[in-house]
Amino acid sequence: MTDQPARLSAIDALCNICGHQGMIVRPSREIVCTGCGSHGRMRLMWLMLRDLLRPGLRCLHIAPEAALAPRLHAILGDGYEPVDIAPEQYPFAPGIRRFDLVRDAPDLPSHSYDLILHSHVMEHVRGNVTAVLFHLHRALKPDAGKSAASP
């Protein structure tokens, strides 16, 4: 075992979210963009979403990521709805509102969203996760997968 502090290393890679060239590798081996702060899971989510997004879609984004929220809002405009139980922690998310998944998910309107995004959220739910997922699924439009993929 060594007493030396963990070091960050840099790699010369291009971020697919912000286009910044330069990433750091944390001691945990997580690669973070020095431009937008994105982590691998965010870059993967953006890679999957970027060609599907278009104005007119409705997206509920739970616990929005700083690297994604402004970009999603720029594309979706008023159709972008960022929410979290602690909205004060998300000053970068335009129009964010308080939303408790356990208490508020049953009140979501049925068949309203083309897309519901959440990453690393369900493990924090203090309640019936199955019920929460049921209500999120109910809130999706029946053809959500088709409408998001259609040009």
N, C-alpha and C positions, 0 to 999 in steps of 0.2 A: 504494500500500500504506500502511496506517495502523498506528501504534504503539498505538492504543487497544485495551484488552482487550475480548474478545468479551463481549457482554452477554446475559443471559437476559431473555426477555420473558415476561410472564404472560398467560394467556388464561383467561376465565371459562367453563370447560366442566365438565361432569359426567362423572366416571369411571364407566364401566359395570361395573367390578369392585367398587370399594369405596364408590361413591356420593359420594365427596369432590368438592366443587366447587372447582376450581382446578388449573391445569396450568401448567407452564413449558415454554417453547420453548427448547431448547438452541441454541447457535450452529450445530450440525449440522442444525438444523431438526427434530430429533426432539422429539416432544411427550411429556412425562413427567408423570404424576400426582404431585402433591405429597403426596397422602395415602398411597398404597400403593406408589409408585415404579414403577408399570406403564408400559410402553412400548406403542406402537401395536400391535405384533405380539401382545403379551399380551392387550390389550383385544379384539383381533379373535378370538383363540383362545377367550377367555371368551364372547364373543358367539356363537360357533359351538357351544360346549359346554353352556352353562348350562341349556338346555331339554332336553338329552339325559341329563344326569346324574341318577342316582337311587341310593339305597342298594341294595346287592346287586351292583352292577357291580364288576368288577375292572379297575384301571387301573395300568399301569406307567408312571411319570413319570420320564423320564431328564433329568437336569440341571434339577430343578424350579425354577420361577420363584417368587420370594418373594411376589409378589402373588397367585399361584394356589395354591400348595401348601397353606396353611392352609384355604382355601375348599374345595378338592377333598377334603381329609381330613375336613372337617366334614360333607360330603355322603356320601362313600363309606365313611368309617370304616375298618375293617380291610381293605377292598377297595382301599385306596389304598396303592401301593408306590412311594415315591420312591427313586431310585437315582442314584449318580454315582460316577465313578472317584475323586473327592476329596470324600467325604461331609462332611468337617470344614468345608467351605465353605458348608454349607447348614444352619445351626443352626435355621432356621425351618421345616424340613421334618420333620414328626413321623415318627419311625421310619426315617429314611433309612439306607440301607446301601450299602456299597461294591459297585460293579458296573463291571467293565471290559467294554465292548461287544465287543471282539475276543475276549477270553479267556472271558467268561461267557455271551455270547449263545447259543452252542451248547447250553448246559445249561438254557436256559429250557424249561419244560414246554410241550409242544405244546397248542394249542387251550385256553389258560388265561385269556387276557385279553380283555375286551370293548373295551378302549381302550389304546393305547400312545401316549404323548405325548412328543415331542421337538422342540425348536425350536432351530435353530442349533447342532446337535450333530454331524451327520455330517461336517462339514468338519474336525472335530478328530480323527476316527478315524484312528489310525495302523495301518492294516491294510486288509484287503479289505472295503470298504464294501458291496459286493454281497452278500458272505456274511453280514455283520451284518444287512442288510435282509432277507435270506432268513430268518434265524432269528427276527427280530422278526415278520415276516409269519406264520411257522409258529406262533408263540406266540399269535397272535390266534385267537379262537374262529371257526369257519367262518361263523357267522351274526353276527359282531361288529357289522356295520353295521346289521343288522335289529334285534338285541336292544337296542342303544343307543338306537335311534329309537323303539322300541315303548313305549307308556305302561305 
